[in-house]
Each structure stands twice: as structure tokens, then as C-alpha cells.
């Protein structure tokens, strides 16, 4: 009996390493795991294979040790990379710049290009490169493929992609809107069209990816025409710890008057801002608990979050000339009925009618939460970036070795 093709999907962070074993042809995720606090003592690790999960708390010195530990724990849980039909390793990469936008086989030349792009994403690309280096060294018998978060937004219209700054400086330093979470936005928009039984080319869609990181996109006929994140993942919506949009003059003011360095300001805007910076909590379940306890800071953080979200929804309705579909996805978008209801409240004149019973139903899977007579369909669409990455990876594998298809 033929073994299903399996792709190992790796997402390497600065102090963490996540992985999934995905069968792109069936859509099944047969294993997943995470090693956290790499370099700290103790580190923690969890690996699931099928129905069995194993956990450890121990010192993990670096990403090499983390991936070796993940493989060891996978074997302990009953998995074996030699028998699952592994055909490739897919690496989630945050930034591909202007040059890396298609799923790309990671040979030495491609890795060198990604290294050159690191200044565009100093918090994200270097850890991703660590993951590539380690995995290529440990898994030499299968191809490695990079899939880029920025790819879906590669061909944004110039009016959306370009910033109104000195043209020569922008071109020299590659300053433009790149957009992020592209794999999720593409996957969700395709799933929404499939759910409605219509081709993506017929639909104007707004996708709201609301997790710890959050982004919105406007998609016309399957093509992204605007997105909230910019040159970096800091722009746009209010996020768990990131500020989103702010007056750039604030940065100069803090440098001049508060004596803060660029590194200190960057850290504050990325790690101590957003919902956490205002309300003291990242997890929206905790934020709601604090609001119920009449915590004024938590209430303000939530109100700022919703206000910014509504502004982007309104802006993208204007950009698209009206939407056929609005989809909520990612951790907050999929699970927080209050956020969904509040962000769309009072928009009946714009054709958006939420069915409160549907919205609050504790369902999973893709589902409609708008009323039957709502001109705009509102959906909850679980994202699956690992599956989307795995499918992109096998498309590259099939080009490398057509006999591997099927």
C-alpha cells in the first residue's frame, strides 16, 4: 500500500522551534510539536504524534539541539520520519523582499539571498535561517523549500504598496509595503470561496487574521489589493504586543525628549505595546475577565483594538467598492464572538447583518455567522498555514521530481 506523502513544516523563532508533519494530499496533520525557551534553563518541549503526546522540561542549548530533541520525542511518541513518507521540508519564512515571492528550493544561493534580506526583518529572518541551517544539516536526503509570508502581497498595486517618501531613498533601501500573514490570507480567501461554491475571481473579500499578530487584507478577484501590515509586521491593526499604526513623529519625540535609543523604541513598540501595553494582558480571555471586573485599562485596550479594526474594515469596503465576504480567522478571530460582533456592530447600512445566535454558537470549522438576508456574507474560517505551506512545498517537489506526484 502506498504511503501518503508527508511534509515536515518548520517555523523557527528566536527562542522557539515549531514543527508539523502534514500530509498535503489528504490535509491531515499527523504530528506537531514545539520547543520553547531555547537557550534558557529550563526549556520546555511538547510533541504529539497521533493521539499520543510527550512533554519534557530540560536545557536545550540551541536550535540544533531543539530539532534533535523534537525528532527524539517524535520517536518516543511513536513517529518515525523514515516511515511516514517524508518527501520534503517546508520552512515558513517571514520576509522574502522583492526577490523571493514564489515557493523556493533552499539551495546555497537561495539561503544567501534570504541572508541579504535579514535587515528587512531582523526579528524574524535570522531565526528562520537558523532553522534552515539546522534542518538542512540533519535532513540531507529530501529537498528543503522556503514559503514566504510576504508572497501573496508581492504584486500589490503601486498605490497601495508605495509609501509617500523620497523616491530615491525608498528604492535604494527597498522601502515599500510587503505585507505579512500572506499564506493565511490566501488560504482563508480560497476556503471562503470554496465554502460559498464560487470562484475566487468573482468575489471581493476582506480577510481579518486576528491572532497575537493581526492583519487585514482586501482581496479583489483572488488578488490582494491592500493589506494592513507594511514594510514590517508592526504597521496596521492593534495587536497583542505591537502598537500597529502610529504617528512616526512619536519615534522622534521619544528619541529627543525621553532619550530613548532606536533599539529601546523598537522593543517597546513590538513587545510592550498593543493590547498588552494598554491593558496588561495579551490573552483575550484574560482581557475579558478584567473587563468584567471593571478594569478601566483593559476596557480601554479592548476599545482601541475594536476602533482600529472597524477603521480598517471601513477602509477596505471603500477600497473594494463593497465586499461580498468578510472572514475572521486565527486565534481571536476564530474564537472571540465579542470581537466579531463589536467590530461589525451598526454596519447594517453597509450590508452587514450578523446573526447573534450563529456568532455565539460554540462551533468549530468554517461557518457562516451573518444573517441569511445579509448582502455581505460573514464567515469564520479556521486558518491552516501549515497545510498551505505543505501544499506549496509539494508543488515544488513535483517540479523537481515529477514521479513523486500522486
C-alpha positions in Angstrom: 0.0 0.0 0.0 1.3 3.4 -1.0 2.4 5.7 1.9 0.9 9.2 1.9 3.3 11.9 1.1 4.3 13.9 4.2 6.0 17.3 4.6 7.8 18.4 7.7 6.9 22.1 8.2 9.2 24.1 10.4 8.7 27.6 11.9 11.8 28.7 13.7 11.7 31.7 16.1 14.4 33.4 18.0 13.9 31.2 21.1 11.4 28.6 19.8 11.0 26.0 17.1 7.6 24.7 16.0 7.0 21.8 13.6 4.2 19.9 12.0 4.0 16.7 9.9 1.4 17.4 7.3 0.0 15.1 4.5 -0.9 17.7 1.9 -2.9 15.3 -0.3 -5.3 14.4 2.5 -5.0 17.5 4.5 -4.1 15.6 7.7 -1.7 16.8 10.3 -0.3 13.6 11.8 2.1 15.3 14.3 3.1 18.6 15.7 5.4 20.0 18.4 7.1 22.9 19.9 10.4 23.6 21.7 10.3 26.8 23.7 12.8 28.9 25.7 15.7 27.6 23.7 18.9 28.7 25.5 17.1 29.2 28.8 17.0 26.8 31.8 14.7 25.0 31.7 13.5 24.8 28.2 10.2 23.1 27.5 9.2 20.8 24.7 5.9 19.1 23.6 5.4 16.7 20.7 2.2 15.0 19.6 2.1 12.0 17.2 -1.5 10.8 16.5 -3.2 10.5 19.9 -0.1 10.4 22.0 1.7 13.5 23.4 5.0 13.6 25.2 6.5 16.5 27.1 9.8 17.4 28.6 11.4 20.2 30.7 15.2 20.3 30.2 18.0 22.5 29.0 18.1 23.0 25.2 21.2 24.9 24.2 20.4 25.9 20.6 18.2 25.2 17.6 20.4 22.2 16.6 19.7 20.6 20.0 16.0 21.7 19.7 15.4 19.9 16.4 17.3 16.8 17.5 15.2 16.8 20.7 12.0 17.1 18.6 12.9 14.1 16.5 13.8 12.1 19.6 10.5 12.9 21.2 8.7 12.2 18.0 10.1 8.7 18.1 9.1 8.3 21.7 5.6 9.3 20.7 5.5 6.6 18.1 6.5 8.5 15.0 9.3 7.8 12.6 10.5 10.1 9.8 11.8 7.1 7.9 8.3 5.5 7.6 5.9 8.4 7.3 6.6 9.1 3.6 8.6 12.3 4.1 9.2 14.0 0.8 10.4 17.4 1.8 10.9 20.0 4.5 9.0 23.3 4.3 10.3 26.4 6.1 8.0 29.3 6.9 10.0 32.4 6.2 8.6 35.8 7.2 10.2 38.1 4.6 11.1 37.5 1.0 11.6 41.1 -0.1 11.1 41.8 -3.8 13.1 38.8 -5.0 11.7 35.8 -3.1 8.0 35.5 -3.6 7.4 32.0 -5.1 8.0 28.9 -3.0 11.7 28.3 -3.5 14.0 25.4 -3.1 16.6 26.3 -0.5 19.9 25.7 -2.0 23.0 27.7 -1.0 22.2 30.5 -3.4 18.6 30.9 -2.1 19.9 30.9 1.5 22.4 33.6 0.6 19.6 35.8 -0.8 17.5 35.3 2.4 20.5 36.3 4.5 20.9 39.5 2.5 17.2 40.3 3.2 17.7 40.0 7.0 17.9 43.7 7.6 14.3 44.0 6.3 13.1 41.6 9.1 15.8 41.5 11.8 13.5 39.9 14.4 12.3 37.1 12.1 14.6 36.2 9.2 17.7 35.3 11.2 15.9 32.8 13.4 14.3 31.3 10.3 17.8 31.0 8.8 18.9 29.1 11.9 16.1 26.6 11.3 17.1 26.2 7.7 20.7 25.6 8.5 20.0 23.0 11.2 17.3 21.2 9.2 19.5 21.0 6.0 22.3 19.6 8.0 20.1 16.9 9.8 17.9 16.0 6.8 20.1 15.8 3.8 18.0 13.3 1.7 15.0 15.5 1.0 14.6 18.9 -0.6 14.0 22.0 1.6 11.6 24.6 0.4 11.0 28.1 1.7 7.5 29.6 1.7 7.3 33.4 2.3 4.7 35.3 4.4 5.1 38.2 2.0 4.4 36.3 -1.2 0.7 36.8 -1.5 1.2 40.6 -1.4 4.1 40.6 -3.9 2.0 42.3 -6.6 0.1 44.8 -4.6 -0.9 47.8 -6.8 1.7 50.6 -6.5 -0.7 53.0 -5.0 -1.1 50.5 -2.0 2.5 49.3 -1.9 4.4 52.5 -2.1 5.0 55.0 0.8 4.9 58.7 0.0 8.6 59.3 0.9 11.6 60.3 -1.2 11.5 58.0 -4.2 15.3 57.5 -4.5 15.6 56.7 -0.8 12.7 54.2 -1.0 14.2 52.4 -4.0 17.7 52.3 -2.6 16.6 50.9 0.8 13.7 48.7 -0.6 11.1 50.6 1.4 7.6 49.6 0.5 4.6 47.7 1.9 5.4 44.0 1.8 2.5 42.6 3.9 2.6 39.5 6.1 0.4 36.5 7.1 0.1 36.1 3.3 -0.1 32.3 3.5 -3.1 32.6 5.9 -4.9 35.3 3.8 -4.6 33.3 0.6 -5.7 30.1 2.3 -8.7 31.7 4.0 -9.9 33.5 0.9 -9.7 30.3 -1.1 -11.6 28.3 1.6 -14.3 31.0 1.8 -14.8 30.8 -1.9 -15.0 27.0 -1.8 -17.5 27.2 1.1 -19.7 29.5 -0.9 -19.3 27.4 -4.1 -18.0 30.4 -6.1 -14.6 31.0 -7.8 -12.3 33.5 -6.1 -12.3 35.5 -9.3 -15.9 36.5 -8.6 -15.5 37.7 -5.1 -14.4 40.8 -3.3 -13.2 39.7 0.1 -11.9 41.2 3.4 -9.9 38.7 5.5 -9.2 39.6 9.2 -6.4 37.5 10.6 -6.7 38.2 14.3 -4.1 36.5 16.5 -1.4 37.8 18.7 -0.2 39.3 15.4 -3.1 40.8 13.5 -3.6 41.9 9.9 -6.3 42.7 7.4 -6.4 42.3 3.7 -8.6 43.5 0.8 -8.8 40.9 -2.0 -10.4 41.6 -5.3 -11.0 38.6 -7.6 -8.3 36.5 -5.8 -5.7 39.2 -5.9 -4.6 41.2 -2.8 -5.1 44.9 -3.5 -4.3 46.2 0.0 -3.1 44.9 3.4 -2.6 46.5 6.8 0.9 45.3 7.7 3.7 47.2 5.9 7.4 47.1 5.4 7.4 45.3 8.8 4.7 43.4 10.8 4.4 46.4 13.1 2.1 48.5 11.0 -1.7 48.3 10.9 -4.1 46.8 13.4 -3.6 46.9 17.2 -2.0 43.5 18.2 -1.2 41.6 21.3 2.1 43.4 22.0 2.5 45.6 18.9 1.2 49.1 18.5 0.1 49.0 14.9 -0.4 52.4 13.2 1.1 55.4 15.0 2.3 58.9 14.1 6.0 58.4 13.1 6.7 61.7 14.9 6.3 59.8 18.2 9.5 58.0 17.5 11.5 61.2 17.0 9.8 62.8 20.1 10.8 59.8 22.3 14.3 59.9 21.0 14.7 63.6 21.5 12.7 64.2 24.8 12.9 60.8 26.5 16.4 60.0 25.4 15.4 56.5 24.2 17.6 54.7 21.7 16.2 53.3 18.4 16.5 49.8 19.9 14.6 50.8 23.0 11.8 52.3 21.0 11.6 49.4 18.6 11.5 47.0 21.5 8.7 49.0 23.2 6.6 49.2 20.0 7.0 45.4 19.3 6.9 43.9 22.8 5.3 46.3 25.3 2.6 48.0 23.2 -0.8 46.9 21.7 -3.4 45.3 24.0 -0.7 44.3 26.5 0.8 47.8 26.6 -2.5 49.4 27.4 -4.5 46.7 29.2 -1.8 44.5 30.8 -3.0 41.2 29.1 -2.3 39.5 25.8 -4.8 36.6 26.0 -8.3 38.0 25.2 -9.9 35.6 27.6 -7.9 37.3 30.4 -8.7 40.7 28.9 -12.5 39.9 29.0 -12.1 38.7 32.6 -10.5 42.0 33.6 -13.2 44.0 31.7 -15.9 42.1 33.6 -14.1 43.0 36.8 -14.3 46.7 35.8 -10.7 47.2 34.9 -10.6 50.5 33.1 -7.3 49.9 31.4 -8.5 46.5 30.0 -11.7 48.2 28.8 -9.6 50.9 27.0 -7.3 48.4 25.4 -10.3 46.5 24.0 -12.0 49.7 22.8 -8.8 50.8 21.0 -8.5 47.4 19.4 -12.0 47.4 18.1 -11.9 51.0 16.9 -8.8 50.3 14.8 -10.3 47.1 13.4 -13.5 48.9 12.4 -11.5 51.6 10.7 -9.7 49.0 8.5 -12.9 47.2 7.7 -14.5 50.5 6.6 -11.4 51.5 4.6 -11.3 48.2 2.7 -15.0 48.4 1.9 -14.1 51.6 0.2 -11.0 50.2 -1.5 -13.1 47.3 -2.9 -16.2 49.3 -3.6 -18.1 46.9 -1.3 -17.4 43.3 -0.2 -19.1 40.0 -0.9 -17.4 38.2 2.0 -15.7 39.2 5.3 -13.8 36.3 7.0 -12.5 36.1 10.6 -9.6 33.8 11.2 -6.7 33.0 13.7 -7.0 32.6 17.4 -9.0 35.7 18.3 -10.9 35.8 15.0 -12.0 32.2 15.3 -12.8 32.1 19.0 -13.9 35.5 20.2 -17.5 36.2 19.4 -17.5 39.6 21.1 -14.7 40.9 18.9 -16.6 39.7 15.8 -19.8 41.3 16.9 -18.4 44.5 18.2 -16.2 45.1 15.1 -19.2 44.8 12.8 -21.9 46.4 15.0 -24.0 49.1 13.4 -22.9 48.4 9.9 -26.3 47.3 8.6 -26.3 50.3 6.2 -23.2 48.8 4.6 -25.0 45.5 4.1 -23.5 43.7 7.1 -26.0 41.8 9.3 -24.7 39.5 12.0 -26.9 36.6 13.3 -26.1 36.8 17.0 -27.1 33.1 17.6 -24.8 31.9 14.9 -22.0 34.1 16.0 -22.1 32.9 19.6 -22.6 29.2 18.8 -19.6 27.2 20.0 -19.0 25.6 16.7 -15.7 24.7 15.0 -14.8 24.6 11.4 -15.8 27.0 8.7 -19.2 28.6 9.3 -21.5 31.4 8.4 -22.3 33.9 11.1 -24.2 36.5 9.1 -28.0 36.5 8.7 -29.5 34.8 5.7 -30.6 38.1 4.2 -27.2 39.8 4.8 -25.9 41.2 1.5 -22.4 40.7 2.8 -21.6 37.1 3.9 -19.6 37.0 7.1 -17.7 33.8 7.8 -15.4 32.3 10.5 -12.7 30.4 8.6 -10.1 28.4 10.6 -6.7 29.1 9.1 -4.2 26.3 8.4 -0.9 27.8 7.4 0.9 24.5 7.8 -1.3 22.8 5.3 -1.0 25.7 2.9 2.8 25.6 3.2 2.9 21.9 2.7 0.9 22.2 -0.5 3.2 24.8 -1.8 6.1 22.6 -1.0 4.9 19.5 -2.8 4.2 21.7 -5.9 7.9 22.5 -5.9 8.8 18.8 -5.2 6.7 17.8 -8.2 8.6 20.1 -10.5 11.9 18.8 -9.1 10.8 15.1 -9.4 7.5 14.6 -11.3 7.4 10.9 -10.4 6.9 11.9 -6.8 3.5 13.3 -7.6 0.4 11.3 -6.6 
